Amino acid sequence: MRRRTVTAGNLEDLLQVTAPAPAPEQAAAPTPAAAPPSRDDHDNGLRTEFEFELPRGYVDETGTVHRHGSMRLATARDELRPQIDLRVKENPAYLSVVLLSQVITRLGTVTDVHAGIVERMYATDVAFLQDFYRRVNSEGHTRAAVTCPHCEGAFEVDLSGGRLGES
């Protein structure tokens, strides 16, 4: 049995081939024009983009440090696409680099965040982004319940970045 290798370049073709066929009544019905997607995260009550501040910051080629950024919620396609990436097949640890590069929408003034940028980030920043990704995609927010070690009072802190003691 021969295995077919799939690259990221033909993902769209693969998705079209493997997509279920539309029901006959759906195929005959005219498709209404889709409304343009709203960029306002609060229109429908669902927050889809989250701001963050990196612990160290990404340093670009000119020496500029970028610490503030935003990450959007991941889609199923975002999580499936790295599985067929040849770099991930060769090195499964590369999965987080590819995945983060797809969901980070902005990093300082950089709006084209790709795997090369994530590769050049400090390990502490990548670890922060991995935790941040897990929090926003599994829990839907960046808050954590904590307890004061001195008074044992319970409260919430926002883990999206900032300096120690800030929330």
RAURGI-V513625 format. One record per helix or strand. SS is the DSSP state (~ for helix, > for strand). FROM is the first residue (numbers start at 1). TO is the last residue. If there is no record, write none. Layout:
{{SS,FROM,TO} {SS,FROM,TO}}
This chain:
{{~,8,18} {~,24,28} {>,49,59} {>,65,72} {~,76,84} {~,86,90} {~,92,103} {>,104,107} {>,110,110} {~,115,119} {~,123,139} {>,143,147} {>,154,158}}
